Amino acid sequence: MPIHNEPVQPRRPVRAVGTATAISPRVADEFFFLAHDDQTGRPRLYDIGLASGLAAALLVELYYERRITFEHGKVQVLQTFPPKDWLQHLVLDRLVAQPQHSDTRTWLTFLSTTAYEQVATRMWQVGLLRQQQVSRLWRQRTVYVPTDINTAAWSWARLSQQIRNYRQLNHFDIALAGLTLHTQLDTALLDGAPYTAQAHLRQLVNQSWLPLRDLLADLSSVIGAGVLSHRTS
């Protein structure tokens, strides 16, 4: 995709210490917590599932902001007015600047290359994560660890309990449930639960609104193609 002007995140953003509980939850942030161990920050998902799931979560955020929608495998921009959140603004700007690229799978693949670092940075900025340097094979890398175990575990506990108790979900948790199901994170989320709980999860997602189902179908396709490519390379 061609390079174009867009809002750029600061390289060394100022972290708002102590504001983690004051901010509104975002779908990508909550999915990040779901996809990582609440104590160590270790990923619960394979790389393709994690990156693609976060990319889809960012698109869901714009859908809930009524900036975009999904239909027949295409992303449609409904409103170009930028959201307040810098990362949502960044993603929307890219969509607006590239109207010739409307294929949802293309955008999921493209956004997945940077989604992890961008979502982690956003969460670090508001104090949800802390950076930790780890060494492996004489190399150092930065990992992101939750600053509060209870905050990090809440998404997992809430979603798991609601599904196991066969409850209906609000629009926010429906999106999380769909992302969990289509990245195969549901296997761990519902470990030990009866089959009927898994069936309840699938029913909830299958009965959700059509644009979300359209996005999730493309998410499954992107992950499947990525896994197949990895196995045959």
N, C-alpha and C positions, 0 to 999 in steps of 0.2 A: 504494500500500500504506500502511496506517495507520502512524503513528509509534509506536514502543514502546521500552521501556528495553532497552539492550544494552550490551555492553562497548565502550568507545570508545578508539581509539588515541590516544596523546598527540600533541598538536600539535607539540611540539618534543622528540621522543624522543631519548634519549641513545644515540649510536652506539657500538657496541662495536668500537673500532678494533683491527684485527689478528686478528679472530676468524673471518674468512671461511672459512678452511680447516678450522676446528674444528667447524662446524655440520653437521648432517645435511642432505643435499640435499632440496629440496621440489619437487614437480612444477611448481607455478606459477613458482617462481624459475628453474628450468631452462628452462621454456618462454619466459620473459622473455628469457633469454640467447639462446635459439634465434632469437627473433623480432627481435633487434637486432644490429647490427654490433658485433663484439667490441672494436673500437677506438674508434669514434665514438659508439656508442650510438644511431645512426640506425635507425629501424624498418625491418625488411625486409618488413613486412606493411602492408596497408591498414588504416585505423582500425577498421572493423567486424570484420575478421578478428582483429586484435590484441586488442581489447577482449573479444570473445566467446570467443576462445581462452583468455585468462587467466581469465575467469569459469568456463569449463569445467574448467580446471586446478585451480581452488580447490575445485570440487565433487569432482574426482578425489581430491584430498588427503583430503577427509572420507570418501570411499569407502574409501580405503586405511587410514584410521583406524577403519574399521568403524562409523562413525556413521550413514552413509546408504547407500542403494542406489538403483538405477534400474530401472524396469520399465514397459513400455508407455507411455513418455512421461511418467512420473510420478516424482517424487522421494519416496522413503520414508525417514523418519527411523527408524533402528534403535536408537539409543542417544543419550540427551540429555546424558550426562556430558561436560562440556566438555574439549576437547583443551588441551594446554599452550600451544600456539601461539596468540597473541592474534588473528591473522587467521582462523584456522580456527574459533576460539571465536566470533568475530564472525559469521561466515557461518552456523555451526550455530545460533546464537542466533536469527538471523533466520528460519531454516527452522522452528525449534521454535515461535516466536512467531506464525507465520502458517500454521497447519495447513490452513486453507481454501484456500491456494494451493499446490498440489502439482505443477502442470504444469512440467515441466523447461524448456520453452522460455520460460515466464514468468520463471523464476528466472535463466536464462542472460541474458535481456534486462535484468533488473533489476540483477544483479550486474555486468554489463558496464559500467554507468555509473560505477562506482567502482573496478573491479578493477585498472586500470593504476596509479593513484596508490597504492592500498593495497599492492599487491605491490611496487612500487618503494620505498615507505616501509619495508616489512619488510626488503627487501634492503639498503637504506641503513643501517638500524639495526645490522645485523651486519657492515657493512663491505664488502659485495659491490658496492655502487654508491656513487658520489659525485655530489653535486649540482653542476651547472654552469649559470651564468646566460648566456643567449644573447639577443642583441638582433636583432629583425627588424621592419622597418617601424615603428620608433620604439617598439616594445614589447619588454619583457623577459619571458622565460619560463624556467622551470627545466627542464633536461633531466637525465637520469640517465646517467652514463657509467661503465662498468666500472672498478673500481679495479685489477683484475689481468687483463690480456689473456688469459693462459693459462687462468685459471679460467673466463672468459667464453667462450672458444673451445672448451673441452673438450666441452661438450654437443653442439655442432655436429660437431666432429671425430669424437667417439665414435659418434654415431648414424649419420652418413654412412658411416663406415668399415664399421660392422657390417652395414648394409643393402647396401652395394656388394659386400661379401664374402659375402652370402647367409647370414648367421648368424642364429641364434635370439636373441631379446631377453628380458631379464628383465622382471618385471612393471612396474618403474619406466620402462624405456625403451619398453615396449609402449605405455604411456599417452602418452609423448612422441611416439612414431611416429604414433599415432592423431590427436593434436592437430595434428601437422605435416601429415598427409594431409588432414584435414578443414578446415584453414584455407588449404590450397593452398600452404603453405610448402615442401612436398616438391619443387616444381618447382625451387626454388633449391638445396635441400639435395642433390638428386641431379642437378644440372646436369652434363651431359657423361657421365652414367652410361648404360649400355645399358638398353633397355626392360625387360629381365629383372629389373633391380634395382628398377624401379618396380613390377613385378608381384610381386616378393618382398615389398615393403613392404605392398602391398594385401592379400596373402595373410596376412601376419602380423597385420594389424589385423582382417581378416575372421574370423580364427580365434581372436581374443582372447575373453575371457569376455563373456557376454551383457550384463550391466549396463553395461560399458564401451561396447560396441557400441551399446546403446540411447542412452546419453548422446551419443555421437559423431553418431548419426543426427539427434538434435535440434539439436546444434551446427551441422550442415550446413544444416538448415532455417532456423535463426535467421540465419545468415550470408547464405543465399540470399535470404531475405525482406528483410534489411537492404540488401543490394546492389540489389535490385529497387526498393525504396522510394527509395533515393538516386538511382537513374537516372531515375525517373519524377517526382521532386519538382521 
